[in-house]
Amino acid sequence: MNTIQFNPTNTELTPDIDYCKFGPISLVVIQPTSFCNLDCDYCYLPHRQLKNRLSLDLIEPIFQRIYTSNFLGCDFTVCWHAGEPLAVPISFYESAFEIINLADKKI
């Protein structure tokens, strides 16, 4: 698997994008689950009946990327969205925020 590291000074891949116009990060949207029991007509998510859940193992790398980003400002909001966030037990969020706080201290 090939990974491309983001570098705001590297314009080889997208020369027509002015990276100076980006940032700061103010909102991070994370989907904790694909499951939703509401079945709203306007929902854009397919397969809402699946009870997939974001692995807590992904929380640390997500926030390490955010905390080391050139686009990080003073603060940002985390929005748990898509699927039905309340379908995930509170223990998931308690663990997630513990991991987020530890990731912040590692930087």
BAFI-3210 file (N, C-alpha, C; in Angstrom, 3 decimals, decimal comma, padded with zeros to 6 digits):
// residues 107
n [1|2|3|4|5|6|7|8|9|10|11|12|13|14|15|16|17|18|19|20|21|22|23|24|25|26|27|28|29|30|31|32|33|34|35|36|37|38|39|40|41|42|43|44|45|46|47|48|49|50|51|52|53|54|55|56|57|58|59|60|61|62|63|64|65|66|67|68|69|70|71|72|73|74|75|76|77|78|79|80|81|82|83|84|85|86|87|88|89|90|91|92|93|94|95|96|97|98|99|100|101|102|103|104|105|106|107]
n.u [000,845|000,615|001,404|000,766|002,323|001,113|002,209|002,350|004,004|004,675|003,809|003,674|001,823|-000,691|-000,700|-002,373|-003,589|-003,753|-002,289|-002,056|-004,481|-005,886|-007,058|-007,307|-007,677|-010,890|-013,044|-013,581|-014,907|-016,139|-017,112|-018,569|-020,064|-021,742|-024,303|-027,776|-030,916|-033,017|-033,713|-034,138|-035,642|-034,067|-031,460|-028,088|-026,429|-025,493|-026,416|-027,195|-028,138|-026,128|-024,005|-021,440|-018,473|-016,276|-012,934|-011,306|-008,595|-007,945|-008,260|-006,045|-004,017|-005,473|-005,765|-003,114|-002,257|-003,812|-002,921|-000,296|-000,476|000,112|-001,960|-003,296|-005,051|-005,718|-007,821|-010,302|-013,329|-014,781|-016,936|-019,152|-020,584|-022,904|-024,387|-025,885|-024,829|-025,559|-026,080|-023,868|-022,233|-021,731|-019,313|-017,589|-017,077|-015,948|-013,584|-012,486|-012,037|-010,206|-008,040|-007,613|-006,847|-004,465|-002,990|-002,635|-000,928|001,359|002,501]
n.v [-001,176|002,159|005,270|008,693|011,349|014,314|017,469|020,755|022,431|021,033|021,025|019,385|017,289|018,480|021,106|023,291|024,052|026,278|026,052|027,809|028,889|027,187|025,979|027,405|024,094|023,573|021,972|018,580|015,747|012,692|009,403|007,291|004,965|003,007|002,334|003,068|003,525|005,061|005,605|007,846|009,711|011,515|010,761|010,216|008,059|004,788|001,374|001,497|-000,233|-001,890|-002,771|-001,617|-000,453|002,168|001,430|001,666|001,668|003,295|005,876|007,144|007,383|009,073|011,444|012,046|012,801|015,097|016,714|017,177|018,556|021,130|022,805|023,089|024,955|027,027|025,735|023,145|021,563|018,429|016,436|013,928|012,120|010,967|007,893|006,723|008,338|007,920|005,264|003,953|002,779|004,761|004,171|003,781|006,404|007,485|005,992|006,760|009,556|009,471|008,310|010,315|012,476|011,413|011,179|013,857|014,644|013,258|014,610]
n.w [000,000|-000,876|000,527|000,619|001,987|003,393|002,517|002,878|001,415|-000,784|-003,977|-006,136|-006,595|-006,699|-008,248|-008,646|-006,304|-003,667|-000,775|001,302|001,774|003,352|006,540|009,853|011,311|012,362|012,806|013,354|012,054|013,019|012,403|014,488|014,271|011,757|012,026|012,204|013,518|012,675|009,961|008,186|005,525|004,084|004,482|003,579|003,908|003,015|003,839|006,570|008,451|009,267|011,927|012,259|013,877|014,705|015,223|018,309|018,178|016,090|016,910|018,232|016,081|014,350|015,865|016,457|013,949|013,615|015,767|015,023|012,706|010,305|010,101|012,437|014,775|017,633|018,994|018,425|017,310|018,004|016,289|016,614|014,276|011,762|010,894|013,880|016,532|019,212|019,345|020,050|022,930|025,927|027,078|024,946|024,048|026,368|026,507|024,055|024,400|026,453|025,130|023,228|024,851|025,897|023,545|022,938|024,986|024,319|022,256]
ca.u [000,000|001,368|000,841|001,322|002,331|000,740|003,227|001,777|004,937|004,843|002,701|003,825|000,643|-001,824|-000,088|-003,356|-004,156|-002,996|-002,454|-002,099|-005,882|-006,471|-006,823|-006,924|-008,667|-011,841|-014,034|-013,207|-016,107|-015,781|-018,275|-018,296|-020,769|-022,562|-025,657|-028,787|-032,239|-034,039|-034,101|-034,659|-035,745|-033,029|-030,124|-027,194|-025,584|-026,011|-026,142|-027,343|-028,510|-024,913|-023,561|-019,992|-018,040|-014,909|-012,023|-010,604|-007,192|-007,756|-008,380|-004,722|-003,397|-006,245|-005,470|-001,701|-002,199|-004,385|-002,057|000,973|-000,788|000,445|-003,215|-003,916|-005,143|-005,742|-008,767|-011,169|-014,483|-014,953|-018,352|-019,425|-021,699|-023,195|-024,931|-026,511|-023,792|-026,060|-026,171|-022,601|-022,291|-020,946|-017,961|-016,785|-016,655|-015,035|-012,285|-011,976|-011,498|-008,991|-006,996|-007,371|-006,069|-003,110|-002,303|-002,279|000,214|002,539|003,039]
ca.v [000,000|003,405|006,380|009,993|012,250|015,676|018,478|021,967|023,097|020,176|021,256|018,513|016,476|019,355|022,430|024,369|024,307|027,184|025,523|028,914|029,224|026,165|026,037|026,314|023,052|024,017|020,925|017,214|014,918|011,282|008,512|006,194|003,760|003,160|001,926|004,049|002,903|006,057|005,455|009,118|009,764|012,368|010,282|009,898|006,908|003,457|000,275|002,010|-001,317|-002,576|-002,253|-001,398|000,541|002,638|000,812|002,610|001,689|004,355|007,203|007,748|007,898|010,212|012,665|012,383|013,550|016,426|017,477|017,520|019,222|022,543|023,547|023,089|026,258|026,981|024,721|022,612|020,819|017,064|016,129|012,501|012,293|009,957|006,804|007,289|008,324|007,427|003,804|003,463|003,012|005,870|003,670|004,015|007,806|007,655|005,446|007,583|010,815|009,144|008,138|011,639|013,246|010,841|011,535|015,271|014,738|012,655|015,516]
ca.w [000,000|-000,956|001,275|000,273|003,134|003,039|002,754|002,281|000,510|-001,951|-004,898|-007,299|-006,828|-006,999|-008,400|-008,733|-004,982|-002,815|000,578|002,259|002,009|004,210|007,957|010,735|011,552|013,376|013,009|012,980|012,077|013,119|012,389|015,412|013,834|010,558|012,386|012,581|013,552|012,360|008,555|007,672|004,065|003,504|004,850|002,469|004,234|002,679|004,780|007,940|009,357|009,714|013,230|012,270|014,861|014,551|016,182|019,193|017,755|015,092|017,528|018,448|014,854|013,832|016,614|016,284|012,693|013,848|016,678|014,371|011,444|010,139|010,065|013,759|015,422|019,096|019,431|017,390|017,791|017,522|016,097|016,379|013,352|010,747|011,667|015,087|017,568|020,492|019,295|020,607|024,380|026,496|027,365|023,741|024,062|027,507|026,077|022,955|024,915|027,211|024,113|022,641|025,838|025,957|022,287|023,065|025,898|023,687|021,230]
c.u [000,889|000,648|001,534|001,210|001,990|001,860|002,735|002,725|005,180|003,637|002,813|002,530|-000,560|-001,330|-001,094|-004,018|-003,216|-003,234|-002,472|-003,535|-006,572|-006,159|-007,332|-008,048|-009,597|-012,873|-013,503|-014,461|-015,673|-017,064|-017,989|-018,962|-021,519|-024,030|-026,548|-030,148|-033,352|-034,562|-034,759|-034,634|-034,574|-031,604|-029,340|-026,348|-026,221|-025,732|-026,221|-027,703|-027,291|-024,409|-022,034|-019,668|-016,587|-014,043|-011,355|-009,120|-006,913|-007,776|-007,013|-004,080|-004,154|-005,820|-003,991|-001,527|-002,712|-003,424|-000,731|000,761|-000,340|-000,798|-003,924|-003,878|-005,114|-006,676|-009,605|-012,276|-014,468|-016,451|-018,478|-020,704|-021,745|-023,488|-025,674|-025,496|-024,271|-026,265|-024,899|-022,633|-021,365|-019,515|-017,032|-016,219|-015,713|-013,642|-011,663|-011,358|-010,289|-007,809|-006,628|-006,521|-004,642|-002,330|-001,837|-001,035|001,488|003,221|003,902]
c.v [001,236|004,496|007,652|010,875|013,651|016,626|019,759|022,714|022,273|020,351|020,393|017,788|017,305|020,790|023,574|024,686|025,201|026,772|026,619|029,308|028,228|026,434|027,320|025,280|023,564|022,937|019,599|016,365|013,462|010,461|007,317|004,886|004,057|002,885|003,123|003,373|003,856|005,963|006,716|009,128|010,497|011,859|009,825|008,651|005,591|002,483|000,707|000,924|-002,086|-001,942|-002,174|-000,335|000,903|001,982|001,896|002,689|002,784|005,754|007,871|008,218|009,077|011,491|013,008|013,197|014,967|017,275|017,886|018,250|020,680|023,422|023,588|024,487|026,086|025,903|024,260|021,812|019,423|016,806|014,649|012,463|011,152|008,641|007,438|007,224|007,785|005,918|003,151|003,745|004,139|005,431|003,842|005,433|008,097|007,162|006,315|008,874|010,594|008,994|009,487|012,477|012,727|011,202|012,987|015,439|014,172|013,626|016,588]
c.w [000,000|-000,199|000,839|001,501|002,658|003,421|002,092|001,356|-000,751|-002,861|-006,148|-007,631|-007,238|-007,142|-008,411|-007,390|-004,182|-001,358|001,644|002,604|002,939|005,677|008,574|010,850|012,647|013,712|012,511|013,143|012,035|013,181|013,297|015,007|012,546|010,866|012,720|012,482|013,120|010,928|007,989|006,141|003,422|003,751|003,625|002,718|003,807|003,828|006,237|008,946|009,877|011,002|013,310|013,305|014,585|015,625|017,025|018,851|016,730|015,689|017,700|017,146|014,231|014,542|016,617|015,010|012,880|014,670|016,051|013,042|011,456|010,198|011,407|014,352|016,929|019,618|018,247|018,055|017,195|017,461|015,772|015,553|012,352|011,449|012,830|016,213|018,914|020,507|019,839|022,115|024,837|026,794|026,153|023,766|025,229|027,145|024,992|023,481|025,807|026,249|023,495|023,586|025,951|024,693|022,333|023,943|025,304|022,733|021,890]
res [m|n|t|i|q|f|n|p|t|n|t|e|l|t|p|d|i|d|y|c|k|f|g|p|i|s|l|v|v|i|q|p|t|s|f|c|n|l|d|c|d|y|c|y|l|p|h|r|q|l|k|n|r|l|s|l|d|l|i|e|p|i|f|q|r|i|y|t|s|n|f|l|g|c|d|f|t|v|c|w|h|a|g|e|p|l|a|v|p|i|s|f|y|e|s|a|f|e|i|i|n|l|a|d|k|k|i]
***
